[in-house]
Every structure is written in C-alpha cells, then in structure tokens.
Amino acid sequence: MTTNHKPSKRLCTILSDLLQRAEANPGQPVMTRLTNNLRIDLKVAGNVTMLLISRSDVFPSLTEWHTVLRHWPYPVQAIPTQVSIPERKYLKAYWPCQKRFELYLETNSV
C-alpha cells in the first residue's frame, strides 16, 4: 500500500468503485482486497458509512488507515477502533454518509 503523500490514482479508483457498490446496495457489505493482503470492507446503511480495514494475522497500521482515508472519494476524518475476532484484526470507524452530511451543511449554512 502506498504510504507517501501523493495520492495513488489506482487506490482512489478502487475506493471510489467500492463506495459506489456500497451506495448502490444499502445495508449490504462490500469488500475488496489490495495486493498487500489488506482487506477493505464497507457498508452504507441509513445515514451511516462503516469502513473496516483488516488483516488475518496483525492489526493494520494507523499509517494504512490514514492512507485509505487520504484516498477516499471525499474528505473524511475518522478515528478507528480496534476489533479482533479469531480470524481477523480490524480497524473500524463510522461517519455520516456524504449525501446526508452535505444536506446538513446546506440546511445549516448562514
């Protein structure tokens, strides 16, 4: 996974496609694997987006988390929590869906 500060067009495309699939199938989790064995799970349900990144053996690093968010289709700031099950180690966070957030900004602007 890219850890430099220049956005990777490939990762941007992968995440954009993943988000489009999740938004087209509300409530259904969608998943992709990157070449470095990092798994990205996403679910858009109601007004909430849930992102999980995971590995089978160790927790993903915070650098990987920030890289995913830096390449996200829209600006996101989310602090992940660690979730561990016997098969996987996750970093997980929730935030308001972009469309809902944009509506909030429009209705609360001065």
MMTF fields as JSON, N, C-alpha, C and O atoms, coordinates in Angstrom:
{
  "mmtfVersion": "1.0.0",
  "mmtfProducer": "UNKNOWN",
  "numBonds": 439,
  "numAtoms": 440,
  "numGroups": 110,
  "numChains": 1,
  "numModels": 1,
  "chainsPerModel": [1],
  "groupsPerChain": [110],
  "chainIdList": ["A"],
  "bondAtomList": [4, 2, 8, 6, 12, 10, 16, 14, 20, 18, 24, 22, 28, 26, 32, 30, 36, 34, 40, 38, 44, 42, 48, 46, 52, 50, 56, 54, 60, 58, 64, 62, 68, 66, 72, 70, 76, 74, 80, 78, 84, 82, 88, 86, 92, 90, 96, 94, 100, 98, 104, 102, 108, 106, 112, 110, 116, 114, 120, 118, 124, 122, 128, 126, 132, 130, 136, 134, 140, 138, 144, 142, 148, 146, 152, 150, 156, 154, 160, 158, 164, 162, 168, 166, 172, 170, 176, 174, 180, 178, 184, 182, 188, 186, 192, 190, 196, 194, 200, 198, 204, 202, 208, 206, 212, 210, 216, 214, 220, 218, 224, 222, 228, 226, 232, 230, 236, 234, 240, 238, 244, 242, 248, 246, 252, 250, 256, 254, 260, 258, 264, 262, 268, 266, 272, 270, 276, 274, 280, 278, 284, 282, 288, 286, 292, 290, 296, 294, 300, 298, 304, 302, 308, 306, 312, 310, 316, 314, 320, 318, 324, 322, 328, 326, 332, 330, 336, 334, 340, 338, 344, 342, 348, 346, 352, 350, 356, 354, 360, 358, 364, 362, 368, 366, 372, 370, 376, 374, 380, 378, 384, 382, 388, 386, 392, 390, 396, 394, 400, 398, 404, 402, 408, 406, 412, 410, 416, 414, 420, 418, 424, 422, 428, 426, 432, 430, 436, 434],
  "bondOrderList": [1, 1, 1, 1, 1, 1, 1, 1, 1, 1, 1, 1, 1, 1, 1, 1, 1, 1, 1, 1, 1, 1, 1, 1, 1, 1, 1, 1, 1, 1, 1, 1, 1, 1, 1, 1, 1, 1, 1, 1, 1, 1, 1, 1, 1, 1, 1, 1, 1, 1, 1, 1, 1, 1, 1, 1, 1, 1, 1, 1, 1, 1, 1, 1, 1, 1, 1, 1, 1, 1, 1, 1, 1, 1, 1, 1, 1, 1, 1, 1, 1, 1, 1, 1, 1, 1, 1, 1, 1, 1, 1, 1, 1, 1, 1, 1, 1, 1, 1, 1, 1, 1, 1, 1, 1, 1, 1, 1, 1],
  "groupList": [{"groupName": "MET", "atomNameList": ["N", "CA", "C", "O"], "elementList": ["N", "C", "C", "O"], "formalChargeList": [0, 0, 0, 0], "bondAtomList": [1, 0, 2, 1, 3, 2], "bondOrderList": [1, 1, 2], "singleLetterCode": "M", "chemCompType": "L-PEPTIDE LINKING"}, {"groupName": "THR", "atomNameList": ["N", "CA", "C", "O"], "elementList": ["N", "C", "C", "O"], "formalChargeList": [0, 0, 0, 0], "bondAtomList": [1, 0, 2, 1, 3, 2], "bondOrderList": [1, 1, 2], "singleLetterCode": "T", "chemCompType": "L-PEPTIDE LINKING"}, {"groupName": "ASN", "atomNameList": ["N", "CA", "C", "O"], "elementList": ["N", "C", "C", "O"], "formalChargeList": [0, 0, 0, 0], "bondAtomList": [1, 0, 2, 1, 3, 2], "bondOrderList": [1, 1, 2], "singleLetterCode": "N", "chemCompType": "L-PEPTIDE LINKING"}, {"groupName": "HIS", "atomNameList": ["N", "CA", "C", "O"], "elementList": ["N", "C", "C", "O"], "formalChargeList": [0, 0, 0, 0], "bondAtomList": [1, 0, 2, 1, 3, 2], "bondOrderList": [1, 1, 2], "singleLetterCode": "H", "chemCompType": "L-PEPTIDE LINKING"}, {"groupName": "LYS", "atomNameList": ["N", "CA", "C", "O"], "elementList": ["N", "C", "C", "O"], "formalChargeList": [0, 0, 0, 0], "bondAtomList": [1, 0, 2, 1, 3, 2], "bondOrderList": [1, 1, 2], "singleLetterCode": "K", "chemCompType": "L-PEPTIDE LINKING"}, {"groupName": "PRO", "atomNameList": ["N", "CA", "C", "O"], "elementList": ["N", "C", "C", "O"], "formalChargeList": [0, 0, 0, 0], "bondAtomList": [1, 0, 2, 1, 3, 2], "bondOrderList": [1, 1, 2], "singleLetterCode": "P", "chemCompType": "L-PEPTIDE LINKING"}, {"groupName": "SER", "atomNameList": ["N", "CA", "C", "O"], "elementList": ["N", "C", "C", "O"], "formalChargeList": [0, 0, 0, 0], "bondAtomList": [1, 0, 2, 1, 3, 2], "bondOrderList": [1, 1, 2], "singleLetterCode": "S", "chemCompType": "L-PEPTIDE LINKING"}, {"groupName": "ARG", "atomNameList": ["N", "CA", "C", "O"], "elementList": ["N", "C", "C", "O"], "formalChargeList": [0, 0, 0, 0], "bondAtomList": [1, 0, 2, 1, 3, 2], "bondOrderList": [1, 1, 2], "singleLetterCode": "R", "chemCompType": "L-PEPTIDE LINKING"}, {"groupName": "LEU", "atomNameList": ["N", "CA", "C", "O"], "elementList": ["N", "C", "C", "O"], "formalChargeList": [0, 0, 0, 0], "bondAtomList": [1, 0, 2, 1, 3, 2], "bondOrderList": [1, 1, 2], "singleLetterCode": "L", "chemCompType": "L-PEPTIDE LINKING"}, {"groupName": "CYS", "atomNameList": ["N", "CA", "C", "O"], "elementList": ["N", "C", "C", "O"], "formalChargeList": [0, 0, 0, 0], "bondAtomList": [1, 0, 2, 1, 3, 2], "bondOrderList": [1, 1, 2], "singleLetterCode": "C", "chemCompType": "L-PEPTIDE LINKING"}, {"groupName": "ILE", "atomNameList": ["N", "CA", "C", "O"], "elementList": ["N", "C", "C", "O"], "formalChargeList": [0, 0, 0, 0], "bondAtomList": [1, 0, 2, 1, 3, 2], "bondOrderList": [1, 1, 2], "singleLetterCode": "I", "chemCompType": "L-PEPTIDE LINKING"}, {"groupName": "ASP", "atomNameList": ["N", "CA", "C", "O"], "elementList": ["N", "C", "C", "O"], "formalChargeList": [0, 0, 0, 0], "bondAtomList": [1, 0, 2, 1, 3, 2], "bondOrderList": [1, 1, 2], "singleLetterCode": "D", "chemCompType": "L-PEPTIDE LINKING"}, {"groupName": "GLN", "atomNameList": ["N", "CA", "C", "O"], "elementList": ["N", "C", "C", "O"], "formalChargeList": [0, 0, 0, 0], "bondAtomList": [1, 0, 2, 1, 3, 2], "bondOrderList": [1, 1, 2], "singleLetterCode": "Q", "chemCompType": "L-PEPTIDE LINKING"}, {"groupName": "ALA", "atomNameList": ["N", "CA", "C", "O"], "elementList": ["N", "C", "C", "O"], "formalChargeList": [0, 0, 0, 0], "bondAtomList": [1, 0, 2, 1, 3, 2], "bondOrderList": [1, 1, 2], "singleLetterCode": "A", "chemCompType": "L-PEPTIDE LINKING"}, {"groupName": "GLU", "atomNameList": ["N", "CA", "C", "O"], "elementList": ["N", "C", "C", "O"], "formalChargeList": [0, 0, 0, 0], "bondAtomList": [1, 0, 2, 1, 3, 2], "bondOrderList": [1, 1, 2], "singleLetterCode": "E", "chemCompType": "L-PEPTIDE LINKING"}, {"groupName": "GLY", "atomNameList": ["N", "CA", "C", "O"], "elementList": ["N", "C", "C", "O"], "formalChargeList": [0, 0, 0, 0], "bondAtomList": [1, 0, 2, 1, 3, 2], "bondOrderList": [1, 1, 2], "singleLetterCode": "G", "chemCompType": "PEPTIDE LINKING"}, {"groupName": "VAL", "atomNameList": ["N", "CA", "C", "O"], "elementList": ["N", "C", "C", "O"], "formalChargeList": [0, 0, 0, 0], "bondAtomList": [1, 0, 2, 1, 3, 2], "bondOrderList": [1, 1, 2], "singleLetterCode": "V", "chemCompType": "L-PEPTIDE LINKING"}, {"groupName": "PHE", "atomNameList": ["N", "CA", "C", "O"], "elementList": ["N", "C", "C", "O"], "formalChargeList": [0, 0, 0, 0], "bondAtomList": [1, 0, 2, 1, 3, 2], "bondOrderList": [1, 1, 2], "singleLetterCode": "F", "chemCompType": "L-PEPTIDE LINKING"}, {"groupName": "TRP", "atomNameList": ["N", "CA", "C", "O"], "elementList": ["N", "C", "C", "O"], "formalChargeList": [0, 0, 0, 0], "bondAtomList": [1, 0, 2, 1, 3, 2], "bondOrderList": [1, 1, 2], "singleLetterCode": "W", "chemCompType": "L-PEPTIDE LINKING"}, {"groupName": "TYR", "atomNameList": ["N", "CA", "C", "O"], "elementList": ["N", "C", "C", "O"], "formalChargeList": [0, 0, 0, 0], "bondAtomList": [1, 0, 2, 1, 3, 2], "bondOrderList": [1, 1, 2], "singleLetterCode": "Y", "chemCompType": "L-PEPTIDE LINKING"}],
  "groupTypeList": [0, 1, 1, 2, 3, 4, 5, 6, 4, 7, 8, 9, 1, 10, 8, 6, 11, 8, 8, 12, 7, 13, 14, 13, 2, 5, 15, 12, 5, 16, 0, 1, 7, 8, 1, 2, 2, 8, 7, 10, 11, 8, 4, 16, 13, 15, 2, 16, 1, 0, 8, 8, 10, 6, 7, 6, 11, 16, 17, 5, 6, 8, 1, 14, 18, 3, 1, 16, 8, 7, 3, 18, 5, 19, 5, 16, 12, 13, 10, 5, 1, 12, 16, 6, 10, 5, 14, 7, 4, 19, 8, 4, 13, 19, 18, 5, 9, 12, 4, 7, 17, 14, 8, 19, 8, 14, 1, 2, 6, 16],
  "groupIdList": [1, 2, 3, 4, 5, 6, 7, 8, 9, 10, 11, 12, 13, 14, 15, 16, 17, 18, 19, 20, 21, 22, 23, 24, 25, 26, 27, 28, 29, 30, 31, 32, 33, 34, 35, 36, 37, 38, 39, 40, 41, 42, 43, 44, 45, 46, 47, 48, 49, 50, 51, 52, 53, 54, 55, 56, 57, 58, 59, 60, 61, 62, 63, 64, 65, 66, 67, 68, 69, 70, 71, 72, 73, 74, 75, 76, 77, 78, 79, 80, 81, 82, 83, 84, 85, 86, 87, 88, 89, 90, 91, 92, 93, 94, 95, 96, 97, 98, 99, 100, 101, 102, 103, 104, 105, 106, 107, 108, 109, 110],
  "secStructList": [7, 7, 7, 1, 1, 1, 7, 7, 2, 2, 2, 2, 2, 2, 2, 2, 2, 2, 2, 2, 2, 2, 2, 2, 1, 6, 6, 7, 7, 3, 3, 3, 3, 7, 6, 6, 1, 7, 3, 3, 3, 3, 3, 3, 3, 6, 6, 3, 3, 3, 3, 3, 3, 3, 3, 1, 1, 1, 7, 7, 7, 2, 2, 2, 2, 2, 2, 2, 2, 2, 6, 1, 1, 1, 7, 7, 7, 7, 7, 7, 3, 3, 3, 3, 3, 6, 6, 3, 3, 3, 3, 3, 3, 3, 3, 3, 7, 2, 2, 2, 2, 2, 2, 2, 2, 2, 2, 6, 7, 7],
  "xCoordList": [0.84, 0.0, 0.879, 1.934, 0.458, 1.214, 1.164, 0.096, 2.326, 2.351, 2.88, 2.982, 3.22, 3.665, 2.465, 1.326, 2.707, 1.606, 0.974, -0.046, 1.54, 0.94, -0.148, 0.126, -1.382, -2.472, -2.225, -1.772, -2.529, -2.427, -3.736, -4.807, -3.637, -4.845, -5.513, -6.74, -4.712, -5.274, -6.074, -7.19, -5.514, -6.236, -7.476, -8.518, -7.383, -8.565, -9.674, -10.842, -9.315, -10.3, -10.907, -12.121, -10.077, -10.573, -11.573, -12.645, -11.231, -12.119, -13.387, -14.463, -13.271, -14.453, -15.417, -16.626, -14.88, -15.709, -16.37, -17.543, -15.606, -16.146, -17.293, -18.333, -17.105, -18.158, -19.395, -20.517, -19.209, -20.358, -21.134, -22.365, -20.429, -21.101, -21.874, -23.0, -21.276, -21.949, -23.181, -24.22, -23.074, -24.218, -25.33, -26.505, -24.981, -25.975, -26.68, -27.744, -26.081, -26.641, -26.701, -25.974, -27.566, -27.602, -27.799, -28.623, -27.013, -27.123, -26.341, -26.195, -25.834, -25.079, -23.584, -23.137, -22.804, -21.356, -20.725, -21.114, -19.751, -18.956, -17.494, -17.12, -16.676, -15.303, -14.375, -14.772, -13.133, -12.067, -10.777, -10.621, -9.859, -8.525, -7.496, -7.568, -6.536, -5.437, -4.31, -4.311, -3.362, -2.285, -1.419, -0.746, -1.418, -0.606, -1.379, -0.98, -2.489, -3.321, -4.113, -4.595, -4.244, -5.117, -6.525, -6.751, -7.461, -8.859, -9.599, -9.388, -10.466, -11.28, -12.74, -13.184, -13.485, -14.921, -15.64, -15.169, -16.781, -17.542, -19.027, -19.484, -19.771, -21.226, -21.824, -21.411, -22.796, -23.55, -24.974, -25.644, -25.428, -26.766, -27.404, -26.817, -28.617, -29.284, -28.449, -28.164, -28.059, -27.265, -25.818, -25.103, -25.376, -24.057, -23.199, -23.673, -21.941, -20.942, -20.048, -19.573, -19.809, -18.931, -17.772, -17.975, -16.551, -15.345, -14.549, -14.348, -14.102, -13.214, -12.041, -12.228, -10.833, -9.683, -9.122, -9.137, -8.626, -8.228, -7.137, -6.834, -6.567, -5.598, -5.946, -6.663, -5.436, -5.742, -4.823, -5.195, -3.639, -2.665, -2.359, -2.165, -2.314, -1.997, -2.939, -3.532, -3.071, -3.877, -3.221, -1.995, -4.025, -3.465, -2.863, -3.265, -1.924, -1.294, -2.144, -2.994, -1.902, -2.576, -2.135, -2.895, -0.925, -0.474, -1.347, -1.734, -1.66, -2.545, -3.938, -4.552, -4.437, -5.745, -5.761, -6.677, -4.75, -4.691, -4.507, -5.012, -3.794, -3.636, -4.976, -5.295, -5.761, -7.092, -7.949, -8.586, -7.971, -8.795, -8.301, -9.106, -6.992, -6.439, -6.855, -6.933, -7.119, -7.52, -9.041, -9.529, -9.781, -11.229, -11.832, -11.267, -12.971, -13.56, -13.977, -14.15, -14.138, -14.45, -13.71, -13.324, -13.513, -12.751, -13.425, -14.618, -12.635, -13.126, -12.074, -10.878, -12.542, -11.692, -12.412, -13.514, -11.793, -12.41, -11.328, -10.309, -11.561, -10.619, -11.102, -12.22, -10.257, -10.7, -10.6, -9.828, -11.4, -11.27, -10.786, -11.026, -10.113, -9.647, -10.714, -11.318, -10.935, -11.857, -11.107, -10.501, -11.16, -10.457, -11.413, -12.118, -11.421, -12.112, -11.048, -9.993, -11.281, -10.208, -9.63, -8.434, -10.445, -9.969, -9.33, -8.517, -9.685, -9.227, -8.993, -9.534, -8.157, -7.873, -8.279, -7.754, -9.221, -9.813, -9.488, -9.281, -9.446, -9.606, -10.944, -11.201, -11.796, -13.179, -13.611, -13.242, -14.399, -14.971, -16.271, -16.523, -17.078, -18.354, -18.336, -17.669, -19.074, -19.291, -20.577, -21.059, -21.142, -22.369, -22.111, -21.045, -23.101, -22.972, -22.747, -23.233, -22.023, -21.69, -22.935, -23.011, -23.91, -25.099, -25.848, -26.32, -25.959, -26.623, -25.845, -26.444, -24.51, -23.672, -23.801, -23.886, -23.817, -23.976, -25.328, -25.413, -26.385, -27.707, -27.692, -28.273, -27.029, -26.905, -26.212, -26.66, -25.134, -24.412, -25.282, -25.282, -26.021, -26.884, -27.988, -28.276, -28.595, -29.702, -29.247, -30.042, -27.968, -27.466, -26.475, -25.807, -26.374, -25.473, -26.111, -27.333, -25.254, -25.744, -26.06, -26.484],
  "yCoordList": [-1.173, 0.0, 1.228, 1.244, 2.246, 3.481, 4.217, 4.376, 4.666, 5.413, 6.823, 7.577, 7.198, 8.567, 9.499, 9.049, 10.778, 11.744, 12.046, 12.734, 11.56, 11.761, 10.716, 9.518, 11.15, 10.182, 9.212, 9.601, 7.96, 6.919, 6.887, 6.678, 7.097, 7.069, 5.704, 5.606, 4.657, 3.305, 3.098, 2.58, 3.498, 3.337, 4.222, 3.803, 5.432, 6.311, 5.639, 5.693, 5.01, 4.327, 3.131, 2.929, 2.345, 1.178, 1.615, 1.022, 2.644, 3.1, 3.742, 3.568, 4.473, 5.074, 3.991, 4.087, 2.97, 1.855, 1.124, 0.757, 0.917, 0.243, 1.055, 0.498, 2.356, 3.222, 3.206, 3.148, 3.256, 3.209, 1.905, 1.912, 0.791, -0.505, -0.512, -1.007, 0.036, 0.062, 0.962, 0.613, 2.113, 3.023, 2.44, 2.724, 1.638, 1.009, -0.159, -0.593, -0.666, -1.804, -1.484, -2.087, -0.535, -0.098, -1.265, -2.153, -1.229, -2.249, -3.516, -4.361, -3.666, -4.859, -4.561, -3.597, -5.358, -5.116, -5.454, -6.415, -4.648, -4.909, -4.971, -4.384, -5.668, -5.906, -5.943, -6.321, -5.545, -5.71, -6.026, -5.698, -6.667, -6.945, -6.215, -6.203, -5.608, -4.975, -5.98, -7.027, -5.674, -6.617, -6.926, -7.956, -6.061, -6.3, -7.071, -7.086, -7.713, -8.521, -7.702, -8.246, -6.423, -5.595, -5.714, -5.502, -6.051, -6.177, -4.921, -4.406, -4.428, -3.253, -3.66, -4.104, -3.501, -3.776, -2.45, -1.569, -2.318, -1.074, -1.394, -2.296, -0.643, -0.768, 0.622, 1.39, 0.933, 2.176, 1.775, 1.086, 2.212, 1.843, 3.049, 3.68, 3.362, 4.538, 5.767, 6.082, 6.455, 7.67, 7.465, 8.436, 6.215, 5.926, 5.124, 4.193, 5.513, 4.754, 4.059, 4.693, 2.757, 1.999, 1.458, 0.764, 1.788, 1.332, 0.445, 0.779, -0.681, -1.578, -1.918, -2.239, -1.85, -2.397, -3.493, -3.366, -4.572, -5.708, -6.545, -6.454, -7.366, -8.395, -9.652, -9.592, -10.772, -12.018, -12.26, -12.989, -11.67, -12.003, -10.869, -11.123, -9.634, -8.479, -7.332, -7.299, -6.39, -5.216, -4.392, -4.288, -3.81, -2.855, -1.68, -1.403, -1.015, 0.117, 1.378, 1.469, 2.335, 3.63, 4.345, 5.133, 4.08, 4.643, 4.127, 4.894, 2.832, 2.272, 2.886, 3.197, 3.062, 3.69, 5.091, 5.439, 5.89, 7.261, 7.291, 8.193, 6.318, 6.238, 5.984, 6.611, 5.067, 4.795, 6.065, 6.425, 6.733, 7.944, 9.061, 9.822, 9.17, 10.21, 9.989, 10.943, 8.745, 8.414, 8.269, 7.95, 8.501, 8.351, 9.343, 10.419, 9.01, 9.885, 11.269, 12.183, 11.441, 12.751, 12.869, 11.855, 14.079, 14.246, 13.565, 13.741, 12.791, 12.067, 12.161, 12.014, 12.407, 12.288, 11.358, 11.656, 10.237, 9.241, 8.536, 8.112, 8.419, 7.72, 6.279, 6.038, 5.322, 3.928, 3.315, 3.758, 2.29, 1.443, 0.075, -0.313, -0.642, -1.972, -2.994, -2.932, -3.932, -5.034, -6.305, -6.381, -7.287, -8.529, -9.705, -9.841, -10.547, -11.827, -12.875, -12.517, -14.133, -15.121, -15.099, -15.334, -14.823, -14.891, -13.603, -13.65, -12.431, -11.155, -10.125, -10.206, -9.143, -7.98, -6.743, -6.498, -5.965, -4.839, -3.492, -3.393, -2.457, -1.075, -0.654, -0.89, -0.033, 0.213, 1.604, 2.072, 2.271, 3.579, 3.798, 3.192, 4.69, 5.101, 6.606, 7.333, 7.07, 8.505, 8.717, 7.795, 9.938, 10.212, 10.075, 10.439, 9.546, 9.439, 10.817, 11.815, 10.875, 12.145, 12.933, 14.132, 12.28, 12.996, 13.592, 14.727, 12.854, 13.346, 14.523, 15.506, 14.429, 15.493, 16.752, 17.855, 16.601, 17.755, 18.419, 19.648, 17.642, 18.179, 18.967, 20.049, 18.424, 19.113, 20.457, 21.465, 20.481, 21.735, 22.754, 23.937, 22.288, 23.191, 23.784, 24.976, 22.992, 23.474, 24.29, 25.026, 24.17, 24.897, 25.997, 26.542, 26.33, 27.399, 28.757, 28.899, 29.736, 31.09, 31.853, 33.006],
  "zCoordList": [0.0, 0.0, 0.0, 0.635, -0.7, -0.787, 0.544, 1.135, 1.012, 2.257, 2.061, 3.029, 0.836, 0.612, 0.57, 0.692, 0.401, 0.471, -0.882, -0.934, -1.961, -3.275, -3.486, -3.408, -3.752, -3.915, -5.069, -6.146, -4.819, -5.83, -6.614, -6.045, -7.927, -8.755, -8.694, -8.717, -8.617, -8.561, -7.276, -7.321, -6.13, -4.871, -4.847, -4.344, -5.379, -5.46, -6.261, -5.875, -7.369, -8.212, -7.492, -7.537, -6.832, -6.088, -5.021, -4.896, -4.255, -3.174, -3.715, -3.143, -4.8, -5.423, -5.918, -5.707, -6.57, -7.044, -5.866, -5.934, -4.791, -3.609, -3.008, -2.654, -2.894, -2.35, -3.244, -2.74, -4.542, -5.46, -5.305, -5.323, -5.155, -4.948, -3.641, -3.588, -2.579, -1.273, -1.31, -0.75, -1.962, -2.051, -2.921, -2.688, -3.909, -4.784, -4.101, -4.541, -3.022, -2.286, -0.796, -0.005, -0.402, 1.001, 1.968, 1.75, 3.04, 4.074, 3.788, 4.672, 2.566, 2.193, 2.24, 1.619, 2.954, 2.974, 1.625, 0.96, 1.244, 0.042, 0.472, 1.488, -0.286, 0.145, -1.053, -2.155, -0.82, -1.798, -1.058, 0.119, -1.767, -1.213, -2.064, -3.293, -1.373, -2.076, -2.238, -1.591, -3.086, -3.382, -2.168, -2.145, -1.161, 0.033, 1.108, 2.272, 0.713, 1.597, 2.62, 3.613, 2.381, 3.216, 2.656, 1.464, 3.515, 3.104, 3.522, 4.62, 2.647, 2.938, 2.812, 1.754, 3.914, 3.936, 4.12, 4.839, 3.466, 3.527, 3.53, 2.828, 4.327, 4.329, 4.495, 5.364, 3.656, 3.755, 4.107, 3.339, 5.276, 5.741, 6.398, 7.278, 5.959, 6.515, 6.226, 5.071, 7.277, 7.131, 7.548, 7.793, 7.634, 8.183, 7.194, 6.543, 7.107, 6.359, 7.371, 8.314, 7.191, 8.071, 7.24, 6.244, 7.668, 6.995, 7.932, 9.1, 7.417, 8.162, 7.26, 6.086, 7.803, 7.093, 7.984, 9.208, 7.381, 8.217, 7.577, 6.388, 8.446, 8.065, 8.857, 9.856, 8.407, 9.107, 10.298, 11.218, 10.302, 11.339, 12.319, 13.508, 11.845, 12.698, 12.357, 11.278, 13.29, 13.004, 11.897, 11.845, 11.021, 10.068, 10.848, 11.978, 10.249, 10.919, 10.771, 9.886, 11.643, 11.512, 10.239, 9.675, 9.788, 8.509, 7.373, 6.491, 7.387, 6.362, 6.455, 5.434, 7.679, 7.878, 7.271, 6.525, 7.591, 7.085, 5.566, 4.897, 5.03, 3.577, 2.904, 1.893, 3.458, 2.9, 2.964, 1.975, 4.095, 4.215, 3.307, 2.771, 3.129, 2.264, 0.802, 0.027, 0.434, -0.93, -1.083, -2.167, -0.005, -0.028, -1.02, -1.221, -1.649, -2.661, -2.157, -2.964, -0.874, -0.297, 1.039, 1.621, 1.523, 2.768, 3.958, 4.205, 4.68, 5.858, 6.952, 6.702, 8.162, 9.338, 10.288, 10.749, 10.579, 11.45, 12.248, 11.703, 13.527, 14.398, 14.54, 14.995, 14.151, 14.185, 15.575, 16.424, 15.772, 16.951, 16.475, 15.331, 17.347, 17.011, 17.37, 18.441, 16.465, 16.683, 16.293, 15.224, 17.168, 16.896, 17.036, 18.036, 16.015, 16.084, 15.76, 15.237, 16.046, 15.814, 14.397, 14.223, 13.394, 12.006, 11.499, 10.576, 12.091, 11.517, 12.604, 13.706, 12.247, 13.094, 12.293, 11.207, 12.838, 12.119, 12.75, 13.959, 11.915, 12.33, 11.735, 10.555, 12.548, 12.151, 12.576, 13.653, 11.725, 12.083, 11.312, 10.271, 11.873, 11.274, 11.072, 11.809, 10.065, 9.902, 9.112, 8.454, 9.172, 8.414, 6.915, 6.419, 6.209, 4.756, 4.158, 4.69, 3.069, 2.443, 2.052, 2.317, 1.428, 0.984, 2.171, 2.097, 3.245, 4.46, 5.047, 5.485, 5.058, 5.59, 4.736, 5.275, 3.401, 2.526, 2.742, 2.73, 2.938, 3.215, 4.526, 4.61, 5.544, 6.823, 6.639, 7.186, 5.88, 5.665, 4.936, 5.276, 3.936, 3.182, 4.068, 3.968, 4.911, 5.73, 6.927, 7.511, 7.305, 8.464, 8.105, 8.984, 6.802, 6.422, 6.708, 6.747, 6.905, 7.251, 6.002, 6.074]
}
